């Protein structure tokens, strides 16, 4: 079983590749998980994968009206300029 807390810990320590694998594994069974879509979007933004970041962050915002998710999407757009 995958553990979101492990993914967050990996993400926070800069182990983006392993964190991304866990996020994707979670999303494979829970594609409408706004929280994980947001986290994966942040990770993609941090690793300059902006088109992927935009996809996941937009999905998070569409699934749940959350000001943090919207702010993260705005930051993603800002970083692309």
N, C-alpha and C positions, 0 to 999 in steps of 0.2 A: 504494500500500500504506500502511496506517495504521501509525503508530508509537506504541507505548505510552509510550515515553520522552518523546515530544513532548506527549502528553496529560498525563503527570505534571508536566512542566515548566509547561504552561499552568495546570494545577490549582494547583500551588504558587505561581504568580505571581498567582493570583486571577482568571484568565481562565476562569471556570467554564463559560460558555456553549460556548466552543470545546472545552474539555476534555470536556464532557458529550457533544458530538457525536462525538468520537473514541471515547469509551468505548462509546457506543451502536453505533457502526459495528463495533467489535470484537465486541461481544456479538451482533450480528446474524449473524455467522458462527461465533462461539464462545459460544453461550449458557451453557455450563457452565464458563466460565472463572471460577473462584472469586475469583481475584485482581482481575479487572476488575469483577466484581459488587461486591466490597468497596470498591474505589476509587469506583465510581459511587455506592454507598450513602453513603460518606463525603461526597462532593460534595453529594449531596442533603440530607444532614443539615446541612452547613455553610450551605446556602442555604434552610434551614427548610422543605424539602419532605419532611416527616417520613414521610408514608405511602409515598412512593417510596423514601426511604432505608431504611425498615423492610423493604420488599419485597426490595431488592437485598442488604441485609445478611443477612437471613434466608436468602436463596438461597446466599450465600457460605458461611454456616455449615453449611447442609445439604450443600453440595458438598464441603466440606473442613473437618474439625475442626481449627480453628486458633484459638488463644486470642486472637490480635489481632482476628480477625473477630468473635468472641464479645464481646470488650470493646467494639468499635465499636458493635455492636448494643445493648449495655447503655447506652452513652453516648447513643445515639439515643433510647432509652426515657426516660432521665433528662432529656434536653433538652426532651422533650415536656411534662413536668410543669410 
